[in-house]
Amino acid sequence: MSPTLTSSTTLPRRRRGIRRLSVRRLAAWVLASAKDRYGASAFVFSFAALHAVLWTVILINLKAAQDIHMDVAEAFAWGQKFQLGYGKHPPLAGWVAGIWFKMFPVTDWATYLLAMTTVSAGLVICWLIATRVVDYRRAFLVVVMLAIYPIFNFKGFKYNPDLLQLVTLPLLVLAYLDAFQKRTAVSGVWLGLAGALALMTKYWVLTMIGAVGLAALIHPERREFLRAPAPWVAMVVAVVAMIPHLLWLKDVDFVPLTYAGDVYGHVTRAQCARLVLGYIEHNLGLLVLPVLIAALALAGISLRGPRATLARLWSSTASTGVNGTQALNVWIIQIIVAVGPPLGALIFNVYMKTDWGISLFFLVPLALVCLPSLRVPGVALLRIAAIWLVLTLATLAASPAIAVHEISDDPRLAFSYGARSQLARELTGLWHNRFFTRWSVVAGTTEVGEPMTFYSPDHPAPLTPGEIWSSGLTSLDEARRLGFIGVCDTTDNRLPECEAWMAANGKDAEQVAITTQRFFKGHAGPAVTWKVYIVPPAK
């Protein structure tokens, strides 16, 4: 055999050997990290940070042709004035936004970083939950499944009270599992504080608080737990911690409850049934991806057939890597929050939003992974981490093209592509040129007013015409004293009501029509005409 032939065949073998060695080293490192307590924690923290950074960049690219969502702008507006409540919701989401934008500039990218920081913090807390139920190997599998779950990536693009629950509700579950295990007064204090923190996010968390309470009453070890100081201390601490907010609720005549009743309490039985069905389909659909990918990572590619694969992954003997007592708590809580809300909506005829499921299914991966008969081979961790990385990098590479495709596919969507940021800059200039003072108040619907608050460098306080559940950031009297700019969207079906309010409260207003249009990568968004009412400050 010639020397040339020998060298040409030997070189690829060496390269293949190097590749195999590199893959094996990587796999060994991942497995070692998953077994060691400190190594696993460091690995998960690094993974969560990487997830936040990569998905922030993806969202910046995906949303480059759009302004931020009105929910994000609303949270920013709340954060401009720290209160004990903001009309529709408790205050925590506003407080977090207020603190965040004291550290970061008021820009679109900072809102996406806030959203991804929120979900990544949720990943870390879910890791801490999992380590109390399963071994580190299974816990890491849970974290990566959650990172693939769309709620923790592209569906989590908008920071609002729903998304913040992905931090406060896992904290609540973590505190409960800790209290159930230790049963001390100190653990009860932490549980009470976690419950109060969750309630300060959104009243919807009562579903999870109720599930935790029922788990404590259903669990076979309930007598031991209820005889301990932890649950009773928790209840006292939660009530005491909530007293300032409860006093605020009384002062505003329980406006948030009025909001919930007015907005979500008027549907027919048929509408309710359709909404519940849509809620179930939507949230089950979101769970399919991480569950299927985890199954693929566990099974791998096998030539032995499904029966042999199942035998390798499923054992008749319970795994020592599962804490059965805490696993039962997880199963009970997840079943209750999965079944209870849609069932309650049907019984009480309540409007059911799909977004209400955002915070209720983060325990599903853990509930599956902590099945005692399931076996988790070490190579499955490498597989699922590789799948997450490939999916994330592929989405990152495709994100600029996706943004262009979306605006070119339907550029007439005024809600998505209306240039509200452009309008905010123009209105700020109009006010400064006329009055040489800061623009203090903007009057308009939430879809219009809150984006003006975010995008104008003056950050005017929003005033929503005719809204009885006012945020409390400003008032009509203050608007008349300081002057305001009213904005009506001509594409909104509420235009007649907006015009009537402006006519009644802006009689001396200067009326201007402004048309804005966004252009992105050679594609034009919708041209939207805004009716603007400039009311001067009182003399």
NORSULMO-V350366 format. One record per run of one state. SS is the DSSP state (H for helix, E for strand, - for the rest). FROM is the first residue (numbers start at 0). LEN is the number of residues. If there is no record, write none. Layout:
# NORSULMO-V350366
ss->[SS | SS]
from->[FROM | FROM]
len->[LEN | LEN]
This chain:
# NORSULMO-V350366
ss->[- | H | - | H | - | H | - | E | - | E | - | H | - | H | - | E | - | H | - | H | - | H | - | H | - | H | - | H | - | H | - | H | - | H | - | H | - | H | E | - | E | - | H | - | H | - | H | - | E | - | H | - | H | - | H | - | E | - | H | - | E | - | H | - | E | - | H | - | E | - | E | - | E | - | E | -]
from->[0 | 2 | 35 | 36 | 62 | 69 | 78 | 84 | 85 | 89 | 90 | 91 | 103 | 107 | 131 | 133 | 134 | 135 | 148 | 149 | 152 | 153 | 156 | 160 | 182 | 184 | 199 | 202 | 218 | 221 | 227 | 229 | 251 | 254 | 264 | 268 | 299 | 305 | 313 | 314 | 321 | 322 | 323 | 348 | 353 | 357 | 363 | 369 | 373 | 374 | 377 | 409 | 413 | 417 | 419 | 435 | 440 | 443 | 445 | 455 | 460 | 463 | 475 | 482 | 483 | 489 | 494 | 505 | 509 | 516 | 518 | 520 | 522 | 524 | 527 | 535]
len->[2 | 33 | 1 | 26 | 7 | 9 | 6 | 1 | 4 | 1 | 1 | 12 | 4 | 24 | 2 | 1 | 1 | 13 | 1 | 3 | 1 | 3 | 4 | 22 | 2 | 15 | 3 | 16 | 3 | 6 | 2 | 22 | 3 | 10 | 4 | 31 | 6 | 8 | 1 | 7 | 1 | 1 | 25 | 5 | 4 | 6 | 6 | 4 | 1 | 3 | 32 | 4 | 4 | 2 | 16 | 5 | 3 | 2 | 10 | 5 | 3 | 12 | 7 | 1 | 6 | 5 | 11 | 4 | 7 | 2 | 2 | 2 | 2 | 3 | 8 | 4]
